[in-house]
Amino acid sequence: MTDYRRLRVALLGAGAVGSQVAALLRQHADELADRAGARLELVGIAVRDVDAKRDVELPSELFTTDADSLIVGSDIVIELMGGIEPARTYLLHAINSGADVVTANKALLATHGPEIFDAADQVGAEVYYEAAAAGAIPIIRPLRDSLAGDRVQRIMGIVNGTTNYILDRMDTEGAEFSQVLADAQRLGYAEADPTADVEGYDAAQKAAILASLAFHTTVPLEAVHREGISSIDSSMMDAARHAGYVIKLLAVCERLTEESGESISVRVYPALIDRAHPLASVHGANNAVFVQAEAAGNLMFYGAGAGGVQTASAVLGDVVSAARRHIAGGVGVGESTLANLPIVPVGRVTTSYQITLEVDDQPGVLATVAGILSEGRVSIATVEQTVVESGDGTGGVARLVIGTHKALEQDLSETVDRLAASGVVERVVSVLRVEGN
Ligand code: NAP
């Protein structure tokens, strides 16, 4: 056996991901040593409760509640506790103690990323975070390294498994949101408090991380426009299907070229996507990230966005990279803010839309609606009318599903307000963006 140098590895957290990382580090110790060029010695695991039952069997002597002592003297610190504090304080402590750090903590990076990256820069440490966006899917390194010579134009990601599971079942079974959410909670796909997932907060954190890397720009979480999926119902699913679309919760990170120069938009919302688009075939709780780059063209990264052992794979990849850097030097993933492009509000974004209205079923109504859209600089691509309630020419209600050409979001939303107040529109049923066209 090669006599490798030993690197001390401290693990903070032994939950769904941490326990699997600990098990794999021990199980594949020899192979990992060959790949890393150093023996990765797990010196301890900090947890809240040393006696708690773990998903995998681990030697009890590794466990401690004293994270601070464990950090001191470690070469690599893996943070898998989650949350902001004390994770932030421990990571900063690790960096300032001379360790390289590996984390899967999207919440922390999306809110305190610049502070952590700055601290690492100050002391020449590196921060690795492949598991922080889209779990097992390699996307951080492709954006940072493989595409370093290209210009990313747009990223469209399905980066939250819970919402994809819910929307996929609504689409394939015609089920209602609340019914599928209850099932998802029972099966462990959704938390008891599903807000972070269904309202798009989790996806927004990942969007901030991906956009920062792709566009070399600091993207604060507050700059990410966010809408969730709780207002999606089966009638919207039906209308989408009828028009050849499927509804997905998308994280869209886009480079915009305006007269004033380049800027970026980062947004999370449920959107329609053509059924022929590769993202439309992402089913169940899977994740996928579709990247459009100037030279490379379209790339798609697909796989498990969560799961203890799946996420542990991405964490261990980072640990091996950190170990190699210890042995041979070089840089880690870090962040780059070279471009620092302005981030524009969603009103400045251009997409096409599907607008569903309930209108009075009377002659001339369609012309009125078309007139309001045209005045608002929203051009109609398709219109479909169905009678909802027959009034034999008076008093009835018709449903109009209008597909638009690309329009500015600000124009579109002002136009929808005018339609709602026009007197001929009974109800604006839904307004959904169409992405990927
Ligand atoms: P988890 O199952 O809740 O485990 C958290 C672990 O951290 C537990 O072992 C807990 O100790 C320990 N811990 C929490 N607070 C602590 C404190 N104050 N001091 C010491 N230890 C503390 O979390 P997880 O699902 O493994 O997630 C870990 C990280 O990976 C999170 O940032 C998460 O966002 C990210 N991630 C998770 C997944 C996934 O599929 N689960 C996917 C991608 C990314 P006790 O066990 O003693 O309570």
Boltz pocket constraint, residues with backbone or C-beta under 6 A from the ligand:
constraints:
  - pocket:
      binder: B
      contacts: [[A, 12], [A, 13], [A, 14], [A, 15], [A, 16], [A, 17], [A, 18], [A, 46], [A, 47], [A, 48], [A, 49], [A, 50], [A, 52], [A, 65], [A, 67], [A, 79], [A, 80], [A, 81], [A, 82], [A, 83], [A, 85], [A, 86], [A, 104], [A, 105], [A, 106], [A, 107], [A, 131], [A, 132], [A, 135], [A, 305], [A, 306], [A, 307], [A, 308], [A, 311]]
      max_distance: 6.0
